[in-house]
Amino acid sequence: MPMFRTLSRAVRRPHHPTVDLSHPARSPLGSAVVNCVVYRDGVRQPGDCPADEALRRVRAEGGGFVWIGLHEPEQTELATLGELFGLHRLAIEDALRPHPRPKIDTYGDTLFTVLKTVGYVEHQELTTTSEIVDTGELVVFTGADFVLTVRRGRHGSLGPLREALEADPGQLAKGPAAVLHAIADRVVEQYACVADAVQDDIDAVESTVFSQQAASGDAGRIYVLKRELMEFRRAVVPLCRPLEKLLTRQPLPLMTQDIRTYFRDVAGRLTRIAEQTTAYDALLDSILQAHLAQVGIEQNEDMRKITAWASIVAVPTMVCGVYGMNFDHMPEKHWEYGYPLAMAVIAAACLIMYRGFRRNGWL
């Protein structure tokens, strides 16, 4: 397994610091260009240079490739680079607009790949207004001697990935297709981290729902989890088919059998994550149904208590109503012990009814 893979999947809720890729120190080549590097035999060539000069060096020397990273470029910037690398006009237009789901297309000898990046939003406590999943987009143009990446969103930085690849010259020497695999591998690895973090939130909600501290706001929190999980699934599940296309379609530019082997591992892990998100959605449905059933039971308990107390209160109400009619000839009305007797009868009747309701579990 390549060394640029994430070292551990067991660590949950990883912290990924936000990197400002538009900072001049990180973007010396333009407002959108993060980096422009020439690689030969898996080794980074010294010095940064403009894209046209980098491409000229690669093609003049007859080997290696150039990797250019962009962060939220303007239309003119991407169009200029597209003309330089000979990209199809439709591919440039496609890269400029947002995509609802991942995809892989071919334009001549160029692979056009759209990946949805996902980041977990840390929060102290899950509420009905919490944002759990933040999505972005990563577009990758892969040619015979170039890799052009276009990143949108606050996360999905490729700086650490580039450094990890440069530490593994053997893998990087396999060319632009190896870079595409590394990017897909890192994106899927991030899916796994987000899935673990989302599972923690689901476990917390599940524990609350089935505890004595269950609250009426649990339904809102479950809905938030389902909504955010749906956004997560829109990034994960649709990627399965494009990866299958890379593994099965013949012929496909740059896809040698060696590279397909690496993509097969990525596709396998992506399938497991997709199944995991589907199981999360089914589990949230079950938790929601259990919560609604608990709410219904609690409401029935409340109604039984209200009915029992109303029945008990009806006894003194009825007796007092009868004696409040002010007729002259009422039973025991003028008797010295009539009032205490009436109160005793009311108290006895209420006590008998109370004990009966308690014995039947209504109070």
MIDRENZA-501125 format. One record per residue (C-alpha): residue number from 1; x, y, z. Coordinates in nm, 4 decimals. Each point is the difference from the previous one (the first is absolute). Layout:
BEGIN
<vopa NUM east X north Y up Z>;
...
//
This chain:
BEGIN
<vopa 1 east 0.0000 north 0.0000 up 0.0000>;
<vopa 2 east 0.1465 north 0.3394 up -0.0938>;
<vopa 3 east 0.1462 north 0.1984 up 0.2816>;
<vopa 4 east -0.2184 north 0.3009 up -0.0705>;
<vopa 5 east -0.3018 north -0.1820 up 0.1445>;
<vopa 6 east -0.1308 north 0.1339 up 0.3292>;
<vopa 7 east 0.1748 north -0.1763 up 0.2843>;
<vopa 8 east -0.3014 north -0.0904 up 0.2119>;
<vopa 9 east -0.3735 north -0.0327 up -0.0501>;
<vopa 10 east -0.0729 north -0.0704 up 0.3639>;
<vopa 11 east 0.0402 north 0.3606 up 0.1119>;
<vopa 12 east -0.3380 north 0.1683 up -0.0022>;
<vopa 13 east -0.0860 north 0.3642 up -0.0442>;
<vopa 14 east 0.3367 north 0.1080 up -0.1398>;
<vopa 15 east 0.0813 north 0.3671 up 0.0037>;
<vopa 16 east 0.0863 north 0.1407 up -0.3399>;
<vopa 17 east 0.1259 north 0.3579 up 0.0205>;
<vopa 18 east -0.1214 north 0.2361 up -0.2664>;
<vopa 19 east 0.2753 north 0.1057 up -0.2378>;
<vopa 20 east -0.0287 north 0.3309 up -0.1810>;
<vopa 21 east 0.1208 north -0.1020 up -0.3428>;
<vopa 22 east -0.0570 north 0.3456 up -0.1452>;
<vopa 23 east 0.2690 north 0.1495 up 0.2230>;
<vopa 24 east 0.2815 north 0.1581 up -0.2063>;
<vopa 25 east 0.2548 north -0.2240 up 0.1712>;
<vopa 26 east -0.1838 north -0.3057 up -0.1331>;
<vopa 27 east -0.0989 north 0.1544 up -0.3364>;
<vopa 28 east 0.3060 north 0.1740 up -0.1478>;
<vopa 29 east -0.1090 north -0.0792 up -0.3559>;
<vopa 30 east -0.3366 north 0.1743 up -0.0061>;
<vopa 31 east -0.3188 north 0.0663 up 0.1889>;
<vopa 32 east -0.1345 north -0.3512 up -0.0615>;
<vopa 33 east 0.3143 north -0.2039 up -0.0633>;
<vopa 34 east 0.1020 north -0.1776 up 0.3180>;
<vopa 35 east 0.2981 north -0.1805 up -0.1437>;
<vopa 36 east 0.1619 north -0.0844 up -0.3330>;
<vopa 37 east 0.2635 north -0.2731 up 0.0174>;
<vopa 38 east 0.1843 north -0.2155 up -0.2512>;
<vopa 39 east 0.0673 north -0.3663 up 0.0868>;
<vopa 40 east 0.2466 north -0.2284 up -0.1737>;
<vopa 41 east 0.0437 north -0.3665 up 0.0949>;
<vopa 42 east -0.2041 north 0.0658 up 0.3150>;
<vopa 43 east 0.2285 north 0.2809 up 0.1167>;
<vopa 44 east -0.1050 north 0.3602 up 0.0353>;
<vopa 45 east 0.2100 north 0.2269 up -0.2160>;
<vopa 46 east 0.1419 north 0.3068 up 0.1751>;
<vopa 47 east -0.1540 north 0.3433 up -0.0442>;
<vopa 48 east -0.3532 north 0.1232 up -0.0650>;
<vopa 49 east -0.0871 north 0.1353 up -0.3412>;
<vopa 50 east -0.3055 north 0.1143 up -0.1949>;
<vopa 51 east -0.2218 north -0.2633 up -0.1539>;
<vopa 52 east 0.1064 north 0.0634 up -0.3591>;
<vopa 53 east 0.3678 north -0.0298 up 0.0863>;
<vopa 54 east -0.0602 north -0.3140 up 0.2089>;
<vopa 55 east -0.1876 north -0.1674 up -0.2838>;
<vopa 56 east 0.2690 north 0.1055 up -0.2492>;
<vopa 57 east 0.2694 north -0.1547 up 0.2216>;
<vopa 58 east -0.1897 north -0.3288 up 0.0291>;
<vopa 59 east -0.0665 north -0.0331 up -0.3720>;
<vopa 60 east 0.3432 north 0.1199 up -0.1046>;
<vopa 61 east 0.1749 north -0.2525 up 0.2223>;
<vopa 62 east -0.2399 north -0.2747 up -0.1056>;
<vopa 63 east -0.0949 north -0.1359 up 0.3427>;
<vopa 64 east -0.1594 north 0.0744 up 0.3304>;
<vopa 65 east -0.3133 north 0.2014 up 0.0580>;
<vopa 66 east -0.1155 north 0.3296 up 0.1480>;
<vopa 67 east -0.2492 north 0.0276 up 0.2872>;
<vopa 68 east -0.1879 north 0.3274 up 0.0362>;
<vopa 69 east -0.2358 north 0.0581 up 0.2917>;
<vopa 70 east -0.2728 north 0.2658 up -0.0136>;
<vopa 71 east -0.2281 north 0.1273 up 0.2723>;
<vopa 72 east -0.3332 north 0.1511 up -0.1163>;
<vopa 73 east 0.1369 north 0.1451 up -0.3254>;
<vopa 74 east -0.1740 north 0.2629 up -0.2105>;
<vopa 75 east -0.1374 north -0.0921 up -0.3391>;
<vopa 76 east 0.2781 north 0.1817 up -0.1855>;
<vopa 77 east 0.2734 north -0.1683 up 0.2047>;
<vopa 78 east -0.1344 north -0.3485 up -0.0620>;
<vopa 79 east -0.0672 north 0.0749 up -0.3672>;
<vopa 80 east 0.3605 north 0.1161 up -0.0461>;
<vopa 81 east 0.1370 north -0.3187 up 0.1540>;
<vopa 82 east -0.2474 north -0.2065 up -0.1989>;
<vopa 83 east 0.1274 north 0.1500 up -0.3228>;
<vopa 84 east 0.3588 north -0.0613 up 0.1100>;
<vopa 85 east -0.0595 north -0.3696 up 0.0729>;
<vopa 86 east -0.2333 north -0.0522 up -0.2934>;
<vopa 87 east -0.3061 north -0.0780 up 0.2114>;
<vopa 88 east -0.3365 north -0.0362 up -0.1664>;
<vopa 89 east -0.2212 north 0.3073 up 0.0181>;
<vopa 90 east -0.2884 north -0.2018 up 0.1445>;
<vopa 91 east 0.2299 north -0.1348 up 0.2707>;
<vopa 92 east 0.0957 north 0.3550 up 0.1012>;
<vopa 93 east -0.3651 north 0.1041 up 0.0128>;
<vopa 94 east -0.0818 north -0.3100 up 0.2020>;
<vopa 95 east 0.2773 north 0.0761 up 0.2494>;
<vopa 96 east -0.1293 north 0.3519 up 0.0586>;
<vopa 97 east -0.3457 north -0.0999 up 0.1210>;
<vopa 98 east -0.0856 north -0.1876 up 0.3219>;
<vopa 99 east -0.0828 north -0.3681 up -0.0231>;
<vopa 100 east -0.2661 north -0.1730 up 0.2085>;
<vopa 101 east 0.1857 north -0.3329 up -0.0080>;
<vopa 102 east 0.3371 north -0.1532 up -0.0890>;
<vopa 103 east 0.0715 north -0.1127 up -0.3547>;
<vopa 104 east 0.2760 north -0.1061 up -0.2401>;
<vopa 105 east -0.0001 north 0.0943 up -0.3705>;
<vopa 106 east 0.2519 north -0.0252 up -0.2795>;
<vopa 107 east 0.0846 north 0.2809 up -0.2402>;
<vopa 108 east 0.2376 north -0.1467 up -0.2512>;
<vopa 109 east 0.3089 north -0.1137 up 0.1899>;
<vopa 110 east -0.0941 north 0.1972 up 0.3114>;
<vopa 111 east -0.1864 north -0.1372 up 0.3006>;
<vopa 112 east -0.2427 north 0.2454 up 0.1584>;
<vopa 113 east -0.0775 north -0.1002 up 0.3611>;
<vopa 114 east -0.2332 north 0.1680 up 0.2488>;
<vopa 115 east 0.0295 north -0.1024 up 0.3646>;
<vopa 116 east -0.2097 north 0.1320 up 0.2870>;
<vopa 117 east 0.2103 north 0.0822 up 0.3037>;
<vopa 118 east -0.1539 north -0.0318 up 0.3463>;
<vopa 119 east 0.1041 north 0.1493 up 0.3319>;
<vopa 120 east -0.1408 north -0.0610 up 0.3477>;
<vopa 121 east -0.1076 north 0.3140 up 0.1862>;
<vopa 122 east 0.1019 north -0.0259 up 0.3639>;
<vopa 123 east -0.2677 north 0.0939 up 0.2564>;
<vopa 124 east -0.0284 north -0.0207 up 0.3773>;
<vopa 125 east -0.3598 north -0.1192 up -0.0043>;
<vopa 126 east -0.2353 north -0.1097 up -0.2745>;
<vopa 127 east -0.2952 north 0.2388 up -0.0314>;
<vopa 128 east -0.2799 north 0.0534 up -0.2491>;
<vopa 129 east 0.2100 north 0.2673 up -0.1724>;
<vopa 130 east 0.3331 north -0.1833 up -0.0071>;
<vopa 131 east 0.1974 north -0.0423 up -0.3204>;
<vopa 132 east 0.1701 north -0.3373 up -0.0009>;
<vopa 133 east 0.1295 north -0.0523 up -0.3530>;
<vopa 134 east 0.1602 north 0.2607 up -0.2244>;
<vopa 135 east 0.0474 north -0.0925 up -0.3653>;
<vopa 136 east 0.2272 north 0.1382 up -0.2669>;
<vopa 137 east 0.1152 north -0.0983 up -0.3458>;
<vopa 138 east 0.3196 north -0.1117 up -0.1640>;
<vopa 139 east 0.0378 north -0.0101 up -0.3781>;
<vopa 140 east 0.2989 north -0.1846 up -0.1475>;
<vopa 141 east 0.1186 north 0.0199 up -0.3620>;
<vopa 142 east 0.2432 north -0.2858 up -0.0673>;
<vopa 143 east 0.2017 north -0.0119 up -0.3211>;
<vopa 144 east 0.3060 north -0.1824 up -0.1216>;
<vopa 145 east 0.2375 north 0.2649 up 0.1358>;
<vopa 146 east -0.2052 north 0.2158 up 0.2342>;
<vopa 147 east -0.2341 north 0.0008 up 0.2977>;
<vopa 148 east -0.2237 north 0.3020 up 0.0521>;
<vopa 149 east -0.2007 north 0.0109 up 0.3240>;
<vopa 150 east -0.2738 north 0.2529 up 0.0727>;
<vopa 151 east -0.1159 north 0.0156 up 0.3602>;
<vopa 152 east -0.3100 north 0.1702 up 0.1367>;
<vopa 153 east -0.0972 north 0.0197 up 0.3658>;
<vopa 154 east 0.1674 north 0.0517 up 0.3338>;
<vopa 155 east 0.1522 north -0.3453 up 0.0262>;
<vopa 156 east 0.1577 north -0.2661 up -0.2183>;
<vopa 157 east 0.3462 north 0.1582 up -0.0075>;
<vopa 158 east 0.2421 north -0.2001 up -0.2143>;
<vopa 159 east 0.3138 north 0.1431 up 0.1581>;
<vopa 160 east 0.0516 north -0.2899 up 0.2455>;
<vopa 161 east -0.0781 north -0.2495 up -0.2776>;
<vopa 162 east 0.2575 north 0.1575 up -0.2289>;
<vopa 163 east 0.2632 north -0.0201 up 0.2738>;
<vopa 164 east -0.0862 north -0.3642 up 0.0714>;
<vopa 165 east 0.0269 north -0.0882 up -0.3680>;
<vopa 166 east 0.3337 north 0.1760 up -0.0314>;
<vopa 167 east 0.1241 north -0.2189 up 0.2851>;
<vopa 168 east -0.0860 north -0.3075 up -0.2137>;
<vopa 169 east 0.1802 north 0.0552 up -0.3324>;
<vopa 170 east -0.0711 north -0.3548 up -0.1150>;
<vopa 171 east -0.3740 north 0.0613 up 0.0037>;
<vopa 172 east 0.0260 north 0.3504 up -0.1396>;
<vopa 173 east 0.2148 north -0.1280 up -0.2882>;
<vopa 174 east -0.3050 north -0.1862 up -0.1332>;
<vopa 175 east -0.1216 north 0.3299 up -0.1360>;
<vopa 176 east -0.3187 north 0.2101 up 0.0070>;
<vopa 177 east -0.2235 north -0.3055 up 0.0492>;
<vopa 178 east 0.1771 north -0.0691 up 0.3303>;
<vopa 179 east -0.0787 north 0.3559 up 0.1091>;
<vopa 180 east -0.3674 north -0.0518 up -0.0900>;
<vopa 181 east -0.0025 north -0.3202 up 0.2039>;
<vopa 182 east 0.1625 north 0.1740 up 0.2961>;
<vopa 183 east -0.2613 north 0.2770 up -0.0107>;
<vopa 184 east -0.2886 north -0.2493 up -0.0184>;
<vopa 185 east 0.1589 north -0.2029 up 0.2800>;
<vopa 186 east 0.0317 north 0.3066 up 0.2237>;
<vopa 187 east -0.3602 north 0.1062 up -0.0706>;
<vopa 188 east -0.1328 north -0.3470 up 0.0856>;
<vopa 189 east 0.2173 north -0.0108 up 0.3114>;
<vopa 190 east -0.1586 north 0.3262 up 0.1094>;
<vopa 191 east -0.3431 north -0.1578 up -0.0597>;
<vopa 192 east 0.0959 north -0.2728 up 0.2468>;
<vopa 193 east 0.1015 north 0.2564 up 0.2633>;
<vopa 194 east -0.3254 north 0.1926 up -0.0432>;
<vopa 195 east -0.2018 north -0.3233 up 0.0170>;
<vopa 196 east 0.1643 north -0.0860 up 0.3332>;
<vopa 197 east -0.0745 north 0.3465 up 0.1373>;
<vopa 198 east -0.3630 north -0.0154 up -0.1156>;
<vopa 199 east -0.0321 north -0.3384 up 0.1706>;
<vopa 200 east 0.1027 north 0.1663 up 0.3266>;
<vopa 201 east -0.2855 north 0.2490 up -0.0403>;
<vopa 202 east -0.2449 north -0.2795 up -0.0778>;
<vopa 203 east 0.1140 north -0.1945 up 0.3072>;
<vopa 204 east -0.0467 north 0.3102 up 0.2170>;
<vopa 205 east -0.3539 north 0.0576 up -0.1290>;
<vopa 206 east -0.0852 north -0.3677 up 0.0387>;
<vopa 207 east 0.1192 north 0.0007 up 0.3612>;
<vopa 208 east -0.2087 north 0.3089 up 0.0748>;
<vopa 209 east -0.3151 north -0.1373 up -0.1619>;
<vopa 210 east 0.0136 north -0.3225 up 0.2016>;
<vopa 211 east 0.0978 north 0.1648 up 0.3275>;
<vopa 212 east -0.2071 north 0.1497 up 0.2781>;
<vopa 213 east 0.1007 north 0.3487 up -0.1170>;
<vopa 214 east -0.1754 north -0.0294 up -0.3370>;
<vopa 215 east -0.1224 north 0.3432 up -0.1106>;
<vopa 216 east -0.2586 north 0.1224 up -0.2447>;
<vopa 217 east 0.2755 north 0.1603 up -0.2112>;
<vopa 218 east 0.1521 north -0.3369 up -0.0866>;
<vopa 219 east -0.2159 north -0.0240 up -0.3125>;
<vopa 220 east 0.1522 north 0.3251 up -0.1290>;
<vopa 221 east 0.3525 north -0.1244 up 0.0642>;
<vopa 222 east -0.0749 north -0.3271 up -0.1787>;
<vopa 223 east -0.1329 north 0.1971 up -0.2971>;
<vopa 224 east 0.3200 north 0.2088 up -0.0098>;
<vopa 225 east 0.2073 north -0.3171 up -0.0036>;
<vopa 226 east -0.2079 north -0.1465 up -0.2830>;
<vopa 227 east 0.0282 north 0.3227 up -0.2011>;
<vopa 228 east 0.3778 north 0.0199 up 0.0432>;
<vopa 229 east 0.0361 north -0.3723 up -0.0669>;
<vopa 230 east -0.1900 north 0.0469 up -0.3259>;
<vopa 231 east 0.2488 north 0.2680 up -0.1044>;
<vopa 232 east 0.2837 north -0.2357 up 0.0913>;
<vopa 233 east -0.1530 north -0.2831 up -0.2016>;
<vopa 234 east -0.0358 north 0.2256 up -0.3055>;
<vopa 235 east 0.3791 north 0.0264 up 0.0027>;
<vopa 236 east 0.0771 north -0.3650 up 0.0732>;
<vopa 237 east -0.2494 north -0.2242 up -0.1767>;
<vopa 238 east 0.0086 north 0.1538 up -0.3526>;
<vopa 239 east 0.3799 north -0.0400 up -0.0105>;
<vopa 240 east -0.0306 north -0.3794 up -0.0110>;
<vopa 241 east -0.1045 north -0.0096 up -0.3642>;
<vopa 242 east 0.2784 north 0.2318 up -0.1324>;
<vopa 243 east 0.2608 north -0.2099 up 0.1817>;
<vopa 244 east -0.1516 north -0.3135 up -0.1488>;
<vopa 245 east 0.0350 north 0.1680 up -0.3384>;
<vopa 246 east 0.3730 north 0.0467 up 0.0617>;
<vopa 247 east 0.0332 north -0.3688 up 0.0876>;
<vopa 248 east -0.2026 north -0.1562 up -0.2799>;
<vopa 249 east -0.0084 north 0.2298 up -0.3012>;
<vopa 250 east 0.2447 north -0.0888 up -0.2768>;
<vopa 251 east 0.1874 north 0.1879 up -0.1325>;
<vopa 252 east 0.0299 north 0.3013 up 0.2291>;
<vopa 253 east 0.2721 north 0.2657 up -0.0164>;
<vopa 254 east 0.2876 north -0.0471 up 0.2467>;
<vopa 255 east -0.1646 north -0.2996 up 0.1703>;
<vopa 256 east 0.2612 north -0.2739 up -0.0015>;
<vopa 257 east -0.0628 north -0.3290 up 0.1745>;
<vopa 258 east 0.2358 north 0.1014 up 0.2796>;
<vopa 259 east -0.1949 north 0.3199 up 0.0699>;
<vopa 260 east -0.3326 north -0.1856 up -0.0196>;
<vopa 261 east 0.1216 north -0.2236 up 0.2824>;
<vopa 262 east 0.0399 north 0.3035 up 0.2250>;
<vopa 263 east -0.3401 north 0.1343 up -0.0985>;
<vopa 264 east -0.1544 north -0.3393 up 0.0800>;
<vopa 265 east 0.1054 north 0.0440 up 0.3619>;
<vopa 266 east -0.1530 north 0.3492 up 0.0094>;
<vopa 267 east -0.3235 north -0.1293 up -0.1529>;
<vopa 268 east -0.0221 north -0.2780 up 0.2583>;
<vopa 269 east 0.0343 north 0.2416 up 0.2913>;
<vopa 270 east -0.2475 north 0.2395 up -0.1596>;
<vopa 271 east -0.2558 north -0.2811 up -0.0315>;
<vopa 272 east 0.0361 north -0.0794 up 0.3706>;
<vopa 273 east -0.0485 north 0.3668 up 0.0916>;
<vopa 274 east -0.3070 north 0.0228 up -0.2253>;
<vopa 275 east -0.1488 north -0.3059 up 0.1705>;
<vopa 276 east 0.0869 north 0.1558 up 0.3353>;
<vopa 277 east -0.1881 north 0.3213 up -0.0817>;
<vopa 278 east -0.3002 north -0.2024 up -0.1161>;
<vopa 279 east 0.0024 north -0.1851 up 0.3317>;
<vopa 280 east 0.0217 north 0.3342 up 0.1839>;
<vopa 281 east -0.3083 north 0.1241 up -0.1823>;
<vopa 282 east -0.1955 north -0.3153 up 0.0878>;
<vopa 283 east 0.1165 north 0.0266 up 0.3622>;
<vopa 284 east -0.1158 north 0.3627 up 0.0210>;
<vopa 285 east -0.3397 north -0.1062 up -0.1359>;
<vopa 286 east -0.0235 north -0.2603 up 0.2746>;
<vopa 287 east 0.1080 north 0.2494 up 0.2661>;
<vopa 288 east -0.2578 north 0.2515 up -0.1235>;
<vopa 289 east -0.2767 north -0.2609 up 0.0048>;
<vopa 290 east 0.1020 north -0.1059 up 0.3504>;
<vopa 291 east -0.0005 north 0.3622 up 0.1141>;
<vopa 292 east -0.3459 north 0.0625 up -0.1470>;
<vopa 293 east -0.1256 north -0.3176 up 0.1667>;
<vopa 294 east 0.1405 north 0.1224 up 0.3328>;
<vopa 295 east -0.1698 north 0.3368 up -0.0490>;
<vopa 296 east -0.3285 north -0.1771 up -0.0715>;
<vopa 297 east 0.0345 north -0.2139 up 0.3125>;
<vopa 298 east 0.0803 north 0.3053 up 0.2115>;
<vopa 299 east -0.3047 north 0.1800 up -0.1397>;
<vopa 300 east -0.2188 north -0.2992 up 0.0800>;
<vopa 301 east 0.1386 north -0.0050 up 0.3537>;
<vopa 302 east -0.0780 north 0.3685 up 0.0386>;
<vopa 303 east -0.3523 north -0.0456 up -0.1337>;
<vopa 304 east -0.0661 north -0.2864 up 0.2412>;
<vopa 305 east 0.1203 north 0.2106 up 0.2930>;
<vopa 306 east -0.2146 north 0.2934 up -0.1087>;
<vopa 307 east -0.3015 north -0.2293 up -0.0401>;
<vopa 308 east 0.0539 north -0.1594 up 0.3423>;
<vopa 309 east 0.0279 north 0.3355 up 0.1813>;
<vopa 310 east -0.3011 north 0.1331 up -0.1885>;
<vopa 311 east -0.2013 north -0.3010 up 0.1175>;
<vopa 312 east 0.1080 north 0.0521 up 0.3600>;
<vopa 313 east -0.0817 north 0.3716 up -0.0112>;
<vopa 314 east -0.3424 north -0.0798 up -0.1477>;
<vopa 315 east -0.1139 north -0.1566 up 0.3306>;
<vopa 316 east 0.0196 north 0.3140 up 0.2200>;
<vopa 317 east -0.1185 north 0.2091 up -0.2948>;
<vopa 318 east -0.3148 north -0.2096 up -0.0323>;
<vopa 319 east -0.0770 north -0.0044 up 0.3752>;
<vopa 320 east 0.0617 north 0.3712 up 0.0385>;
<vopa 321 east -0.2117 north 0.0666 up -0.3066>;
<vopa 322 east -0.2934 north -0.1912 up 0.1433>;
<vopa 323 east 0.0133 north 0.1790 up 0.3354>;
<vopa 324 east 0.0445 north 0.3313 up -0.1761>;
<vopa 325 east -0.3513 north -0.0137 up -0.1454>;
<vopa 326 east -0.1377 north 0.1566 up 0.3241>;
<vopa 327 east -0.3158 north -0.2109 up 0.0320>;
<vopa 328 east -0.1608 north 0.0013 up 0.3460>;
<vopa 329 east -0.0578 north -0.3720 up 0.0185>;
<vopa 330 east 0.3512 north -0.1390 up -0.0573>;
<vopa 331 east 0.1225 north -0.3227 up 0.1675>;
<vopa 332 east 0.1724 north 0.0812 up 0.3300>;
<vopa 333 east 0.0035 north 0.3709 up -0.0866>;
<vopa 334 east -0.1087 north 0.1154 up 0.3457>;
<vopa 335 east 0.1750 north -0.2800 up 0.1900>;
<vopa 336 east 0.2821 north 0.1013 up 0.2327>;
<vopa 337 east 0.2396 north -0.2575 up -0.1455>;
<vopa 338 east -0.1117 north 0.0311 up -0.3618>;
<vopa 339 east 0.2987 north 0.2082 up -0.1123>;
<vopa 340 east 0.2686 north -0.2224 up 0.1580>;
<vopa 341 east -0.1773 north -0.3052 up -0.1410>;
<vopa 342 east -0.0013 north 0.1450 up -0.3517>;
<vopa 343 east 0.3690 north 0.0852 up 0.0246>;
<vopa 344 east 0.0799 north -0.3492 up 0.1263>;
<vopa 345 east -0.1950 north -0.1604 up -0.2843>;
<vopa 346 east 0.1824 north 0.2180 up -0.2551>;
<vopa 347 east 0.3420 north -0.0793 up 0.1506>;
<vopa 348 east -0.0743 north -0.3729 up 0.0161>;
<vopa 349 east -0.1222 north -0.0107 up -0.3596>;
<vopa 350 east 0.3027 north 0.1937 up -0.1241>;
<vopa 351 east 0.2388 north -0.2228 up 0.1966>;
<vopa 352 east -0.1587 north -0.3187 up -0.1362>;
<vopa 353 east 0.0221 north 0.1295 up -0.3560>;
<vopa 354 east 0.3612 north 0.1157 up 0.0519>;
<vopa 355 east 0.1072 north -0.3407 up 0.1285>;
<vopa 356 east -0.1791 north -0.1689 up -0.2904>;
<vopa 357 east 0.1772 north 0.2178 up -0.2581>;
<vopa 358 east 0.3368 north -0.0551 up 0.1705>;
<vopa 359 east -0.0525 north -0.3743 up 0.0027>;
<vopa 360 east -0.0786 north 0.0031 up -0.3747>;
<vopa 361 east 0.3042 north 0.2154 up -0.0810>;
<vopa 362 east -0.1879 north 0.3141 up -0.0990>;
<vopa 363 east 0.1543 north 0.2101 up 0.2756>;
//
